[in-house]
């Protein structure tokens, strides 16, 4: 049985978690191009080695980050996303061609 440590709930069976995709730094939505935004949303690096991934503990709906090695599938550490994020990102409506 594979165990993952949830930063909120402690060690749990891996079946209690859902993979949420790789962690990437979000470009500034107000200044990035459509191509940069599409790359951020739809493409992944799929690198061999140590990566950061989003994970969710299903029972508590708690999202967190994990560092793991993609070749060995070893979970190096799990941690709360507040280690990476220190402020909220606000999105504003963008209207083109409005006179």
C-alpha positions in Angstrom: 0.0 0.0 0.0 1.4 3.4 -1.0 1.0 6.2 1.6 1.0 9.9 0.9 1.2 12.5 3.7 -1.5 15.0 3.5 -0.3 18.3 5.2 -3.8 18.7 6.7 -4.9 15.2 7.5 -1.6 13.2 7.9 -0.6 9.9 6.3 -3.3 8.4 4.1 -3.6 5.7 1.4 -2.8 7.0 -2.0 -6.3 6.0 -3.2 -7.7 8.9 -1.1 -6.0 11.5 -3.4 -6.6 12.9 -6.9 -3.8 14.1 -9.0 -4.3 17.7 -10.1 -1.5 18.3 -12.6 1.9 19.8 -12.6 2.5 23.1 -10.8 3.6 25.9 -13.0 4.0 29.6 -12.3 1.0 31.5 -13.7 1.8 34.2 -16.2 0.2 37.6 -15.6 -3.2 37.3 -17.2 -3.3 41.1 -17.8 -0.1 41.2 -19.8 0.6 37.8 -21.3 -0.3 36.8 -24.9 -3.1 34.4 -25.8 -0.3 31.9 -26.8 1.4 32.2 -23.4 -1.9 31.7 -21.6 -2.8 28.7 -23.7 0.6 27.2 -23.0 0.1 27.6 -19.3 -3.4 26.1 -19.3 -3.1 23.2 -21.8 0.6 22.1 -22.0 2.8 20.3 -19.5 6.5 19.8 -19.4 6.3 16.1 -18.5 9.9 16.1 -17.2 11.8 13.2 -15.8 13.1 14.0 -12.3 11.8 15.9 -9.4 8.6 17.9 -10.1 5.9 19.8 -8.2 2.4 18.6 -8.6 -1.1 19.6 -7.3 -2.9 17.0 -5.3 -6.3 16.9 -3.5 -7.3 14.9 -0.5 -10.7 13.7 -1.7 -12.4 13.4 1.7 -11.5 16.9 2.8 -11.3 18.6 -0.6 -7.9 20.0 0.6 -5.5 21.0 -2.2 -1.8 20.9 -1.6 1.5 20.5 -3.4 3.8 17.5 -3.6 7.4 17.2 -4.8 8.0 13.8 -6.3 10.4 12.0 -8.5 8.7 11.0 -11.8 11.1 8.2 -12.5 11.0 6.4 -9.1 7.6 7.8 -8.1 9.0 8.6 -4.7 7.2 11.3 -2.9 9.8 13.6 -1.5 7.6 16.0 0.4 4.1 17.4 0.6 3.3 20.9 1.7 0.6 23.6 1.9 0.3 25.9 -1.1 0.7 28.9 1.1 4.5 28.2 1.0 4.4 29.3 -2.6 1.5 31.8 -2.7 1.6 34.8 -0.5 -1.2 36.9 -2.1 -4.4 36.4 -4.0 -4.6 36.9 -7.7 -7.6 38.9 -8.9 -8.9 38.4 -12.4 -10.7 41.2 -14.1 -13.1 41.0 -17.1 -11.4 41.8 -20.3 -13.6 43.4 -23.0 -12.3 43.9 -26.5 -13.9 46.3 -29.0 -16.2 47.9 -26.5 -16.7 51.6 -27.3 
